[in-house]
Every structure is written in C-alpha cells, then in structure tokens.
Amino acid sequence: MNTPLDKAFLGVAASVTNRRWIGPSMAEDRASEAMAQATGLPAPLCRTLVRRGVAPEEADAFLAPTLRDLLPDPRSLKDMEPAAARFLAALNKKERIAVFADYDVDGGTSAALLLSWLRDMGHRATLYVPDRIDEGYGPNDAAMKMLAADHDLIVCVDCGILSHGPIAAASAAEVIVLDHHLGGETLPPALAVVNPNRQDESGDLAHLCAAGVVFLMLVEVNRQMKVAGQKGPDLMALLDLVALGTVADVAPLIGVNRALVRQGLTVMARRGRIGLTALADVAGMDQAPTSYHLGFLLGPRVNAGGRIGKADLGARLLATDNPQEASDMAAKLDELNSERREVETQVRDLAMAQAEDRGFDAPLVWAAGEGWHPGVVGIVASRLKEATNRPAIVIGMDGDEGKGSGRSVSGIDLGAVIQRVTAEGLLIKGGGHKMAAGLTVSRDKLDEAMTRISELLAKQGAGDIGPADLRLDGVLMPGAASVELIEQIEKAGPFGAGAPAPRFAFPDCQILFAKQVGANHLKVTFGDGLGAKIDAISFGVMDGPMGPMLMKHGGARFHLAGRLEINTWQGRRSPQLRLEDAAPA
C-alpha cells in the first residue's frame, strides 16, 4: 500500500479510471542508469530488469533463461521418487492406467502430458474428467471406485490433495496424486502425493502449476529409465503443454516457470501438436504465440468444454494424434467458447449489480444467484475482483446448495481462508490456493459463511485496500517506441502473473485519430506534435469513461499509459500501445 508521501507520476493522482500513477523510485532510476552504463542495454529494458530485481551482472543470464540452469531436481519434492517409480512400473508391466484430471486448462494440459508420453511409449491410458455440474471438482467416491475396478493405477492430476474419502474408495487400485493446490494437515491415503504446496514442503516450488509438477515427474521417470538402460520420449517437445497450463492457471512467471513458458512458446511456434495447431487456427492466431495468446485465446477455448460442454473435450484435443478429430474438437470448443461468453455477460451484469448494492468497499465482494452457471462463476469473480480491487466470490445456487468460485488480489490469501471456513463447518467443501478457490455452500449457511470469510479477509487487510495504482516503468515518446525496442524488452519476458509487462507513459500527446471498433473497443493514433506518432488499441473501453473521453477529445492533450506490443498485419510489423489508462495533460 502506498503512503501519503508517494508522489503521483506526471502528477496523475486520479486518472480517468480513478487510478494513481506510480513511477519508478529515485533508487530505481539510479539503478536503471547504472545498469544501462554497465551493460549497454536500452534504458527502457534496464528499467524492466531493475523492477525484476536483476543486477547488472545477472542481466545476460536473465535475458536468456535456460531450463538446464533453472530446472529444479524433481526429487526435491516429497514422494517424487516413489511416484515416478510406480508410474514406470505400470508402463513396464503394461498395467491399466487411468488419469483423473480436473476440468480446467491446468488439468487438461496435465492429463495430455501423461497421455502423450504414454502413447509415445506405446501405451494407451484411460482419461477421466468429472462433469463440473454433476460431479463437481476433484475425485468423487463413485468415479474412483469405478476406475479402480478396471485399472491398476490411477493418477490424479491438478486435484486430489484433499480427496481423502474418494481415494480411500479406490482401494482396488493404487493412486498417485500430482497436485499443486493447498494441502491440509493430513494427506490422502495415496501411494504417493507430489505437491509443492503440501504442508510439509519448503514452499520453494509453490509457484508451480499442476502441469509443472507433472512435467517434473516425467523428468524423474526419464532419469530412472536412463539408469535402467531405457530411453524415454523427448520431454522438450512437451513444453508447449506446460507453457499453456502455466499461463492459463495464472501461475507466476518467475524462476523455472519463466523458463518453461519461454521454451514452451518456442515449441508451440513449430506447430507440431495437431490439437493446439487446430485450436490456434480457429482462434485466428496469425503470428508466433505469446503468453497473451495462451491466456486469452487458447486457454479460454480449452476451458470452454469443462465450463459449459463436455468436460474432457479440452484434454482430448490436447492429447489427440488424429488430425480430423483435432479439427472437429477445436471447432466445437470455439463454438462453446462463444456460448460461454454470452452466459458470462448475463451473469456478470447481475452479479455486478448485486455486489454494488452490498458495497464495493467491503473486505469481500460477493454475489449469488439462482441458476448461475457453475462454468462461468470463476470468470465473473475475476471481473468483480478487477473492478473493485477486492477478493471476490460468485456463487450459482441450485436447490439447497450453491457452487462458487473466488479470486483474490495480491497479498491476500483466499485459499487459506476458504480452507479454514470449511474446517469450521460453514462450507460443505472448499479449497484452492492464494489467488483462487472453489467452494460449495448450503443455502441456509450462505450469508453466515460469506460474513465469516469477509471477517477473516479483513484480518489480512482486504478492507483497507484502495483503488489499484497503475505502476509505470517510465516515460517514452512515440518516436522511441520502435519494433526493435519492443523486441529487446520482450527478452525480459514472457510477461504475465507475477511478472507484469512493463508499462510506459506517453506524456502530453495529441489524439490524431480515434475510432470505435467492434462492440466496445477503441482504436487510436496519437503523436507528440513533432511528427512522430504511434497506434494504440484499448479493449472493452467504450462502456467505461476512457473510451468516450478520447473519442470526444476536442483537441485536448493527454498523458497515455499502457504496454507496448508488436502488431502484425498483412506481413507488416509495427509498434502498438495496448492502451490501459489516460489522464488530461
């Protein structure tokens, strides 16, 4: 939280979106200048590196991260060695293997990692993804018992850490859990539980998503195979799946995650996985993939099957080796994603109005409604969180129960609160991690549970958070924003959760052209008055204050802020600003 002594950058104490602009500190300015002198790197890139805590002598290694240097020893995670050994034994004995996966992108990519690896070894496994509405999140007694009757080994991915009863119900088979959600005080009765967020783990790898955990197990499996004189599949070819799971699950892009995603984007650009290629084509991707494409084009489409369609569709697409099947499934997921957007819009409008009536300044912003689709409550919770800068929960009620999803803000651990309230008996079940959680609540305990969650969040300071500040990395002029500069800055990426893309302010600019595009987007060209100009795009801005203000600028000058990107159109590449905020100059 900022103190009253903090000065607003360029004097912008309240922008058009009601955010205070915060620029680099004097210490960061000095460090950036020193790095530029020591390394010869462009000043805007040095500002980005300083914000990441990179020292001048570390700059070269940071800009070229390698898995060899950053990949942790898989055995640093508890139960990793026996998990890999049991998985390998099942392969060698040609045992029947089932993969039980969560229905989101992390679960789908985790399952596809195992299915693809096994197929490369000549082994076909069974995929099981629970229906979001009929079965809910994670293993359940009936499904696990059914799988155990026909399989020797069940591998639970992106779920299972709190599934004591269902895993016990699978007593006819052995179970391995590969998860990353917050663990409880006791572990489920599985043969092995690999999870960097177990209570007895160090937390050094807590930033891994499930796909990262699964990949580490396959690294250990390949190592054990090598010792035994066997050769395993090429693991580097699987990194496109790891990258997609990491970005779509909003795992922080730090440490090994950054190297996994960076290498995964390179693998994805080769278009070797027919499922991802088909999905990229229906999504209209016409350039090399970036973390933005993973999070906003591919991820939502993979998720669409689990949200409002057939739960296993995304995982099957990612794992398939049949081109026609890939094309058909990609088209279906694209269609489902369009339906999901329509449902989301309806629920979002209702939830926003209800939450506003309760007040946006409470420690918890929440809404619940009859028949709200469980597949979109998490997305709507994200929208509420973004609009209010508060932890948010959205619940769809059905009969005597409601299923909900929550999203948190930086510094507030929502998963721990949900787990505690579940232990206190106010929730039927619940779990998650710091930034996201799921829950099931009885109708008669809804208000009491939300009140208790709000109380616990208040103790973490959630009620004292002001409007989100906009952190800026410095000032640029339109003439300096070249394709070459943007390419250099991108070497400090990939950018995403935990590693936000650098934002720059363009001061005292003229709006040379402004046009609404699509339903509520804005296209702008602005310049410095000296001949240099740059294009900008701002999405979803026409239903807020900034779009109309810039459309009706009347010749006024503005400070404009956002993230630089390269726009590719008909083979031509040009700099573009992803416009996020503005203020009168």
C-alpha positions as CSV (number, residue, x, y, z in Angstrom):
1,M,0.0,0.0,0.0
2,N,1.3,3.5,-0.8
3,T,1.9,6.1,1.8
4,P,0.8,9.7,1.6
5,L,4.4,10.6,0.8
6,D,4.3,8.8,-2.5
7,K,4.2,11.3,-5.4
8,A,1.9,10.7,-8.3
9,F,3.8,10.1,-11.6
10,L,3.4,13.0,-14.0
11,G,1.1,14.5,-11.4
12,V,-1.7,12.0,-12.1
13,A,-3.3,11.4,-8.7
14,A,-6.6,10.2,-10.2
15,S,-6.6,9.1,-13.8
16,V,-9.8,8.8,-15.9
17,T,-10.1,5.2,-14.5
18,N,-9.5,6.6,-10.9
19,R,-6.0,5.2,-10.5
20,R,-3.0,7.0,-9.2
21,W,0.1,6.6,-11.4
22,I,3.2,5.4,-9.6
23,G,6.5,5.7,-11.4
24,P,10.0,4.4,-10.6
25,S,11.5,5.5,-7.4
26,M,14.7,7.5,-7.3
27,A,16.6,4.4,-6.3
28,E,15.2,2.5,-9.3
29,D,16.1,5.4,-11.6
30,R,19.7,5.4,-10.4
31,A,19.9,1.6,-10.7
32,S,18.5,1.7,-14.2
33,E,21.0,4.3,-15.3
34,A,23.8,2.3,-13.7
35,M,22.7,-0.8,-15.5
36,A,22.5,0.9,-18.9
37,Q,26.0,2.2,-18.5
38,A,27.4,-1.2,-17.4
39,T,25.6,-3.3,-20.0
40,G,24.9,-1.0,-22.9
41,L,21.3,-2.2,-22.9
42,P,18.4,0.3,-23.7
43,A,17.2,2.3,-20.8
44,P,13.6,1.1,-21.0
45,L,14.8,-2.5,-20.8
46,C,17.0,-1.7,-17.9
47,R,14.1,-0.2,-16.0
48,T,12.2,-3.5,-16.6
49,L,15.2,-5.6,-15.3
50,V,15.6,-3.4,-12.2
51,R,11.9,-3.9,-11.4
52,R,12.5,-7.6,-11.6
53,G,15.4,-7.3,-9.1
54,V,18.0,-8.2,-11.7
55,A,21.6,-7.0,-11.0
56,P,23.7,-5.8,-13.9
57,E,26.0,-8.8,-13.8
58,E,22.9,-11.1,-13.9
59,A,21.3,-9.4,-16.9
60,D,22.7,-11.6,-19.7
61,A,21.6,-14.8,-17.9
62,F,18.2,-13.4,-17.1
63,L,17.6,-12.4,-20.7
64,A,18.4,-15.9,-21.9
65,P,17.0,-18.3,-19.3
66,T,17.7,-22.0,-19.8
67,L,15.9,-25.0,-18.3
68,R,19.3,-26.5,-17.7
69,D,20.1,-23.8,-15.2
70,L,16.7,-23.3,-13.7
71,L,15.0,-26.7,-13.6
72,P,14.9,-28.0,-10.0
73,D,15.8,-31.5,-9.0
74,P,12.5,-33.3,-9.2
75,R,13.4,-35.3,-6.1
76,S,13.4,-32.1,-4.0
77,L,9.6,-32.7,-3.9
78,K,8.5,-35.3,-1.4
79,D,7.2,-38.6,-2.8
80,M,8.5,-37.8,-6.2
81,E,10.9,-40.8,-6.4
82,P,8.2,-43.4,-5.5
83,A,5.6,-41.7,-7.7
84,A,7.9,-41.9,-10.7
85,A,8.9,-45.5,-9.9
86,R,5.3,-46.7,-9.6
87,F,4.3,-44.9,-12.9
88,L,7.3,-46.5,-14.7
89,A,6.5,-49.9,-13.2
90,A,2.9,-49.7,-14.5
91,L,4.3,-48.9,-18.0
92,N,6.8,-51.8,-18.0
93,K,4.2,-54.3,-16.7
94,K,1.6,-53.0,-19.2
95,E,-0.8,-52.3,-16.4
96,R,-4.1,-50.5,-16.9
97,I,-3.5,-46.8,-16.1
98,A,-6.3,-44.1,-15.6
99,V,-5.7,-40.4,-15.5
100,F,-8.2,-38.5,-13.4
101,A,-7.9,-34.8,-14.3
102,D,-9.5,-31.5,-13.3
103,Y,-11.7,-29.9,-16.0
104,D,-9.7,-26.7,-16.4
105,V,-6.7,-25.9,-18.6
106,D,-4.2,-26.9,-16.0
107,G,-5.9,-30.3,-15.6
108,G,-6.3,-30.7,-19.3
109,T,-2.6,-30.0,-20.1
110,S,-1.5,-32.2,-17.2
111,A,-3.6,-35.1,-18.5
112,A,-2.4,-34.5,-22.0
113,L,1.3,-34.6,-20.8
114,L,0.7,-38.1,-19.3
115,L,-1.4,-39.4,-22.2
116,S,1.0,-38.2,-24.9
117,W,4.1,-39.5,-23.0
118,L,2.5,-42.9,-22.6
119,R,1.3,-43.0,-26.2
120,D,4.9,-42.3,-27.3
121,M,5.9,-45.4,-25.3
122,G,3.2,-47.5,-27.0
123,H,0.8,-47.4,-24.0
124,R,-2.8,-46.1,-24.1
125,A,-4.3,-44.8,-20.8
126,T,-7.9,-44.0,-19.8
127,L,-8.8,-40.3,-19.4
128,Y,-11.5,-39.4,-16.8
129,V,-12.6,-35.8,-16.3
130,P,-15.5,-35.2,-13.9
131,D,-18.5,-33.2,-15.0
132,R,-18.5,-29.8,-13.4
133,I,-22.2,-29.8,-12.7
134,D,-23.0,-33.4,-11.9
135,E,-19.8,-34.4,-10.1
136,G,-18.1,-31.1,-9.1
137,Y,-14.4,-30.5,-8.7
138,G,-12.0,-33.3,-7.9
139,P,-12.3,-37.1,-7.3
140,N,-15.6,-38.5,-6.0
141,D,-16.3,-41.9,-4.5
142,A,-18.3,-43.3,-7.4
143,A,-15.9,-42.4,-10.1
144,M,-12.8,-43.5,-8.2
145,K,-14.4,-46.8,-7.2
146,M,-15.4,-47.4,-10.9
147,L,-11.9,-46.6,-12.2
148,A,-10.3,-48.8,-9.5
149,A,-12.4,-51.8,-10.6
150,D,-10.9,-51.7,-14.1
151,H,-7.4,-50.2,-13.6
152,D,-4.2,-51.0,-11.6
153,L,-3.0,-47.4,-11.2
154,I,-5.0,-44.1,-11.0
155,V,-3.0,-40.8,-11.4
156,C,-4.9,-37.7,-10.1
157,V,-3.6,-34.5,-11.8
158,D,-4.5,-31.0,-10.6
159,C,-6.7,-32.4,-7.9
160,G,-6.7,-35.0,-5.1
161,I,-4.8,-33.3,-2.3
162,L,-8.0,-33.0,-0.2
163,S,-9.8,-36.1,-1.5
164,H,-9.3,-38.5,1.4
165,G,-12.6,-40.3,1.0
166,P,-12.6,-40.8,-2.8
167,I,-9.0,-42.1,-2.7
168,A,-9.9,-44.5,0.1
169,A,-12.8,-45.7,-2.1
170,A,-10.3,-46.6,-4.8
171,S,-8.8,-49.3,-2.7
172,A,-8.8,-51.8,-5.5
173,A,-6.1,-49.8,-7.3
174,E,-3.1,-47.7,-6.3
175,V,-3.3,-43.9,-6.5
176,I,-0.7,-41.2,-7.2
177,V,-1.6,-37.6,-6.7
178,L,0.1,-34.9,-8.7
179,D,-1.4,-31.6,-7.5
180,H,-0.5,-28.0,-6.6
181,H,-3.5,-26.9,-4.5
182,L,-3.1,-26.1,-0.9
183,G,-2.8,-29.2,1.2
184,G,-4.4,-30.0,4.5
185,E,-2.8,-31.2,7.8
186,T,-3.2,-34.8,6.7
187,L,-2.5,-36.3,3.3
188,P,-5.0,-38.5,1.5
189,P,-4.3,-42.3,1.6
190,A,-2.5,-42.5,-1.8
191,L,0.7,-44.3,-2.6
192,A,2.4,-41.0,-3.4
193,V,1.3,-37.4,-3.1
194,V,3.5,-35.0,-5.0
195,N,2.6,-31.4,-4.3
196,P,4.8,-28.3,-3.7
197,N,2.0,-26.9,-1.5
198,R,1.9,-29.8,0.9
199,Q,2.0,-28.6,4.5
200,D,5.4,-30.3,5.0
201,E,7.0,-28.8,1.8
202,S,9.5,-26.0,1.9
203,G,7.4,-23.8,-0.4
204,D,10.4,-23.2,-2.8
205,L,8.4,-24.6,-5.7
206,A,5.0,-23.3,-4.6
207,H,4.6,-21.3,-7.8
208,L,4.4,-24.5,-9.9
209,C,1.1,-25.3,-11.5
210,A,0.0,-29.0,-11.9
211,A,1.4,-29.2,-15.4
212,G,4.8,-28.2,-14.0
213,V,4.5,-30.8,-11.3
214,V,3.6,-33.5,-13.9
215,F,6.5,-32.4,-16.1
216,L,8.9,-32.8,-13.2
217,M,7.6,-36.3,-12.6
218,L,8.3,-37.2,-16.2
219,V,11.8,-35.8,-15.9
220,E,12.3,-38.1,-12.9
221,V,10.7,-41.0,-14.9
222,N,13.1,-40.4,-17.8
223,R,16.0,-40.3,-15.4
224,Q,15.0,-43.6,-13.8
225,M,14.6,-45.1,-17.3
226,K,18.1,-43.9,-18.3
227,V,19.6,-45.6,-15.2
228,A,17.8,-48.8,-16.3
229,G,19.1,-48.6,-19.8
230,Q,15.8,-47.5,-21.3
231,K,15.1,-44.4,-23.4
232,G,12.1,-42.2,-22.8
233,P,10.3,-39.7,-25.1
234,D,11.6,-36.2,-25.9
235,L,10.4,-34.1,-22.9
236,M,11.3,-30.8,-24.6
237,A,8.5,-31.5,-27.1
238,L,6.0,-31.5,-24.3
239,L,6.8,-28.0,-23.1
240,D,4.0,-26.4,-25.2
241,L,1.6,-28.1,-22.9
242,V,3.4,-27.0,-19.8
243,A,3.5,-23.4,-21.0
244,L,-0.2,-23.4,-21.7
245,G,-1.1,-24.8,-18.3
246,T,1.2,-22.4,-16.5
247,V,-0.1,-19.3,-18.2
248,A,-3.8,-20.3,-18.2
249,D,-3.6,-21.2,-14.5
250,V,-2.2,-17.7,-13.8
251,A,0.9,-19.2,-12.1
252,P,3.6,-16.6,-11.5
253,L,6.1,-16.4,-14.3
254,I,9.2,-16.5,-12.1
255,G,12.0,-18.9,-11.6
256,V,11.6,-22.2,-13.6
257,N,8.1,-21.2,-14.7
258,R,9.6,-18.4,-16.8
259,A,12.0,-20.8,-18.5
260,L,9.2,-23.4,-19.0
261,V,6.9,-20.9,-20.7
262,R,9.6,-19.3,-22.7
263,Q,10.8,-22.6,-24.1
264,G,7.2,-23.8,-24.5
265,L,6.3,-20.9,-26.7
266,T,9.2,-21.8,-28.9
267,V,8.0,-25.4,-29.2
268,M,4.4,-24.2,-29.8
269,A,5.6,-21.9,-32.7
270,R,6.7,-25.1,-34.6
271,R,3.0,-26.1,-34.7
272,G,3.9,-29.8,-34.1
273,R,0.9,-30.6,-31.8
274,I,-2.1,-31.0,-34.0
275,G,-4.6,-30.2,-31.3
276,L,-3.0,-26.9,-30.4
277,T,-2.5,-26.1,-34.1
278,A,-6.2,-26.7,-34.8
279,L,-7.2,-24.5,-31.9
280,A,-4.8,-21.7,-32.9
281,D,-6.3,-21.7,-36.3
282,V,-9.9,-21.5,-35.2
283,A,-8.9,-18.7,-32.8
284,G,-7.4,-16.7,-35.7
285,M,-3.8,-16.7,-34.4
286,D,-1.7,-15.5,-37.3
287,Q,1.6,-14.8,-35.5
288,A,4.1,-16.5,-33.2
289,P,2.4,-17.3,-29.9
290,T,2.9,-15.2,-26.8
291,S,1.8,-15.6,-23.2
292,Y,-1.1,-13.3,-24.2
293,H,-2.3,-15.8,-26.8
294,L,-2.1,-18.6,-24.3
295,G,-4.0,-16.7,-21.6
296,F,-6.7,-15.0,-23.7
297,L,-7.1,-17.0,-26.9
298,L,-6.2,-20.7,-26.4
299,G,-6.8,-21.0,-22.6
300,P,-10.5,-19.9,-22.7
301,R,-11.2,-22.3,-25.6
302,V,-9.6,-25.3,-23.8
303,N,-11.6,-24.3,-20.7
304,A,-14.9,-24.0,-22.6
305,G,-15.5,-27.8,-22.6
306,G,-15.2,-28.0,-18.9
307,R,-17.3,-24.9,-18.3
308,I,-20.4,-25.4,-20.4
309,G,-19.7,-28.5,-22.6
310,K,-18.3,-32.0,-22.4
311,A,-15.7,-31.9,-19.6
312,D,-13.0,-34.0,-21.2
313,L,-13.1,-32.2,-24.6
314,G,-10.1,-29.9,-23.9
315,A,-7.8,-32.6,-22.6
316,R,-8.7,-34.9,-25.5
317,L,-8.0,-32.2,-28.0
318,L,-4.6,-31.5,-26.5
319,A,-3.7,-35.2,-26.5
320,T,-5.1,-36.4,-29.8
321,D,-2.9,-37.6,-32.7
322,N,-5.8,-37.7,-35.1
323,P,-6.0,-34.6,-37.4
324,Q,-9.7,-34.8,-38.3
325,E,-10.6,-35.4,-34.6
326,A,-8.4,-32.3,-33.7
327,S,-10.2,-30.2,-36.3
328,D,-13.7,-31.2,-35.1
329,M,-12.9,-30.8,-31.4
330,A,-11.3,-27.4,-32.0
331,A,-14.3,-26.2,-33.9
332,K,-16.6,-27.4,-31.1
333,L,-14.6,-25.7,-28.4
334,D,-14.6,-22.5,-30.3
335,E,-18.4,-22.7,-30.5
336,L,-18.7,-23.5,-26.8
337,N,-16.4,-20.5,-26.0
338,S,-18.8,-18.2,-27.9
339,E,-21.7,-19.6,-25.9
340,R,-19.7,-19.2,-22.7
341,R,-19.1,-15.5,-23.4
342,E,-22.9,-14.9,-23.7
343,V,-23.6,-16.7,-20.5
344,E,-20.8,-14.9,-18.7
345,T,-22.1,-11.5,-19.8
346,Q,-25.6,-12.2,-18.4
347,V,-24.2,-13.4,-15.1
348,R,-21.6,-10.6,-14.8
349,D,-24.3,-7.9,-15.2
350,L,-26.4,-9.4,-12.5
351,A,-23.5,-10.1,-10.1
352,M,-22.0,-6.6,-10.5
353,A,-25.3,-5.0,-9.7
354,Q,-25.9,-7.2,-6.6
355,A,-22.3,-6.7,-5.4
356,E,-22.6,-3.0,-5.8
357,D,-25.7,-2.9,-3.7
358,R,-23.8,-4.6,-0.9
359,G,-20.9,-2.2,-1.3
360,F,-17.6,-2.4,-3.2
361,D,-15.6,-1.3,-0.2
362,A,-16.1,-4.4,2.0
363,P,-13.2,-6.9,2.6
364,L,-15.1,-9.4,0.4
365,V,-17.2,-8.6,-2.7
366,W,-19.6,-11.3,-3.4
367,A,-22.8,-12.2,-5.3
368,A,-25.0,-15.3,-5.5
369,G,-27.9,-16.1,-7.9
370,E,-30.3,-18.8,-8.9
371,G,-29.2,-20.9,-11.7
372,W,-26.0,-19.0,-12.4
373,H,-23.9,-21.5,-14.5
374,P,-21.1,-23.0,-12.4
375,G,-18.9,-22.8,-15.5
376,V,-18.7,-19.0,-15.5
377,V,-18.8,-18.0,-11.8
378,G,-15.0,-18.1,-11.7
379,I,-14.6,-15.7,-14.7
380,V,-17.3,-13.4,-13.2
381,A,-15.4,-13.4,-9.9
382,S,-12.3,-12.3,-11.7
383,R,-14.3,-9.4,-13.3
384,L,-15.6,-8.3,-9.9
385,K,-12.1,-8.5,-8.4
386,E,-10.7,-6.4,-11.3
387,A,-13.5,-3.8,-10.9
388,T,-13.1,-3.4,-7.2
389,N,-9.6,-4.4,-6.3
390,R,-11.1,-6.7,-3.6
391,P,-11.3,-10.5,-3.2
392,A,-14.5,-11.6,-4.9
393,I,-16.7,-14.7,-4.7
394,V,-19.5,-15.6,-7.1
395,I,-21.9,-18.4,-6.4
396,G,-24.5,-20.2,-8.5
397,M,-27.4,-21.5,-6.4
398,D,-29.2,-24.7,-7.3
399,G,-31.7,-26.2,-4.8
400,D,-30.3,-26.4,-1.3
401,E,-26.7,-25.8,-2.3
402,G,-24.6,-23.3,-4.2
403,K,-21.3,-23.8,-6.0
404,G,-19.0,-20.9,-6.2
405,S,-15.5,-19.7,-7.2
406,G,-13.4,-16.9,-5.7
407,R,-10.5,-14.8,-6.9
408,S,-8.1,-12.8,-4.8
409,V,-5.8,-9.8,-5.0
410,S,-2.1,-9.7,-4.4
411,G,-1.2,-10.1,-0.7
412,I,-4.5,-11.7,0.3
413,D,-4.6,-15.5,0.7
414,L,-8.1,-16.5,-0.2
415,G,-7.4,-20.3,-0.4
416,A,-6.3,-20.4,3.3
417,V,-9.5,-18.6,4.4
418,I,-11.7,-20.9,2.4
419,Q,-10.0,-23.9,3.8
420,R,-10.4,-22.6,7.4
421,V,-14.1,-21.8,6.9
422,T,-14.6,-25.2,5.5
423,A,-13.0,-26.7,8.6
424,E,-15.3,-24.6,10.8
425,G,-18.3,-26.3,9.1
426,L,-19.7,-23.2,7.3
427,L,-18.9,-24.6,3.9
428,I,-19.7,-28.1,2.6
429,K,-16.3,-28.2,0.9
430,G,-13.7,-25.8,-0.3
431,G,-10.1,-25.4,-1.3
432,G,-7.7,-23.7,-3.6
433,H,-4.6,-21.5,-3.4
434,K,-3.8,-17.9,-2.6
435,M,-5.3,-16.3,-5.7
436,A,-8.2,-18.7,-6.5
437,A,-10.5,-21.0,-4.7
438,G,-13.7,-23.0,-5.1
439,L,-16.4,-23.8,-2.6
440,T,-19.8,-25.5,-2.1
441,V,-22.2,-23.9,0.5
442,S,-25.6,-24.8,1.9
443,R,-28.3,-22.2,1.1
444,D,-29.1,-21.8,4.8
445,K,-25.5,-21.0,5.7
446,L,-24.7,-18.7,2.7
447,D,-24.9,-15.4,4.5
448,E,-23.1,-16.7,7.6
449,A,-20.3,-18.2,5.5
450,M,-19.8,-15.1,3.5
451,T,-19.7,-13.0,6.6
452,R,-17.1,-15.2,8.2
453,I,-14.9,-15.2,5.0
454,S,-15.2,-11.4,5.0
455,E,-14.1,-11.2,8.7
456,L,-11.0,-13.4,8.0
457,L,-10.1,-11.5,4.9
458,A,-10.4,-8.2,6.9
459,K,-7.7,-9.5,9.3
460,Q,-5.4,-9.8,6.3
461,G,-6.1,-6.1,5.4
462,A,-8.5,-6.7,2.5
463,G,-10.8,-4.0,3.7
464,D,-8.1,-1.4,3.7
465,I,-7.0,-1.7,0.0
466,G,-7.6,1.5,-2.0
467,P,-8.1,1.7,-5.8
468,A,-5.4,-0.1,-7.7
469,D,-2.5,2.1,-8.5
470,L,-1.0,1.9,-12.0
471,R,2.7,1.1,-11.8
472,L,4.7,2.6,-14.6
473,D,8.2,1.9,-15.7
474,G,9.0,5.3,-17.0
475,V,8.3,7.8,-19.9
476,L,8.6,7.2,-23.6
477,M,8.0,9.4,-26.6
478,P,6.2,8.0,-29.7
479,G,9.3,8.2,-31.8
480,A,11.3,6.0,-29.4
481,A,8.7,3.1,-29.5
482,S,10.3,1.0,-32.3
483,V,9.8,-2.6,-33.2
484,E,13.5,-3.1,-32.3
485,L,13.0,-1.7,-28.8
486,I,9.9,-3.9,-28.2
487,E,11.8,-7.0,-29.3
488,Q,14.6,-6.2,-26.8
489,I,12.1,-5.6,-24.0
490,E,10.4,-8.9,-24.8
491,K,13.6,-10.7,-24.0
492,A,12.8,-9.9,-20.3
493,G,9.6,-11.9,-20.7
494,P,7.5,-13.8,-21.0
495,F,5.2,-11.5,-19.1
496,G,2.2,-12.5,-17.1
497,A,1.2,-13.2,-13.5
498,G,4.0,-12.3,-11.1
499,A,5.9,-10.7,-13.9
500,P,3.8,-7.9,-15.4
501,A,4.7,-6.5,-18.7
502,P,6.4,-3.1,-18.4
503,R,4.1,-0.1,-18.7
504,F,5.1,3.3,-20.1
505,A,3.6,6.7,-20.0
506,F,3.5,8.8,-23.2
507,P,3.2,12.4,-21.9
508,D,1.4,15.4,-23.4
509,C,0.2,13.7,-26.5
510,Q,-2.3,14.7,-29.2
511,I,-5.1,12.4,-30.4
512,L,-4.7,12.3,-34.1
513,F,-7.4,9.6,-34.8
514,A,-9.9,7.8,-32.7
515,K,-12.5,5.2,-33.9
516,Q,-14.7,2.7,-32.1
517,V,-14.1,-0.8,-33.4
518,G,-16.3,-3.8,-32.6
519,A,-18.8,-3.6,-29.8
520,N,-16.8,-1.6,-27.3
521,H,-13.1,-1.3,-28.4
522,L,-11.2,1.8,-29.3
523,K,-8.5,2.3,-31.9
524,V,-6.4,5.5,-31.5
525,T,-3.4,7.1,-33.2
526,F,-1.6,9.7,-31.2
527,G,1.5,11.8,-31.6
528,D,3.9,14.2,-29.8
529,G,3.1,17.2,-32.1
530,L,6.5,16.9,-33.7
531,G,5.7,14.4,-36.4
532,A,6.2,11.1,-34.5
533,K,3.1,9.0,-34.0
534,I,2.0,5.5,-32.8
535,D,-1.2,3.5,-33.0
536,A,-2.9,2.2,-29.8
537,I,-5.7,-0.2,-29.1
538,S,-7.9,-0.4,-26.0
539,F,-10.3,-3.3,-25.5
540,G,-13.6,-3.1,-23.7
541,V,-13.2,0.6,-23.1
542,M,-16.3,2.1,-24.7
543,D,-18.5,1.1,-21.8
544,G,-16.3,3.0,-19.3
545,P,-15.2,6.6,-19.0
546,M,-11.9,6.4,-21.0
547,G,-13.3,5.4,-24.5
548,P,-15.9,8.2,-24.8
549,M,-13.5,10.8,-23.4
550,L,-10.8,10.0,-26.0
551,M,-13.4,9.8,-28.8
552,K,-14.6,13.3,-27.9
553,H,-11.1,14.8,-27.2
554,G,-11.8,18.2,-28.7
555,G,-8.2,18.7,-29.4
556,A,-7.2,18.3,-25.8
557,R,-3.8,16.7,-24.9
558,F,-3.4,13.6,-22.7
559,H,-0.9,11.5,-20.8
560,L,-1.5,8.0,-22.1
561,A,-0.2,4.8,-20.5
562,G,0.0,1.1,-21.4
563,R,2.1,-1.8,-22.6
564,L,4.0,-1.9,-25.9
565,E,3.5,-4.7,-28.3
566,I,4.2,-5.6,-31.9
567,N,1.2,-5.5,-34.3
568,T,1.4,-7.8,-37.3
569,W,-0.9,-7.0,-40.2
570,Q,-0.5,-8.4,-43.7
571,G,3.1,-9.3,-43.0
572,R,3.9,-5.8,-41.8
573,R,5.1,-5.3,-38.2
574,S,4.7,-2.1,-36.3
575,P,4.8,-0.8,-32.7
576,Q,1.4,-0.6,-30.9
577,L,0.4,0.6,-27.5
578,R,-2.1,-1.6,-25.6
579,L,-3.7,1.5,-24.0
580,E,-4.8,1.0,-20.4
581,D,-5.2,4.4,-18.9
582,A,-5.3,8.1,-19.7
583,A,-5.3,11.5,-17.9
584,P,-5.7,15.1,-19.1
585,A,-2.2,16.6,-19.6
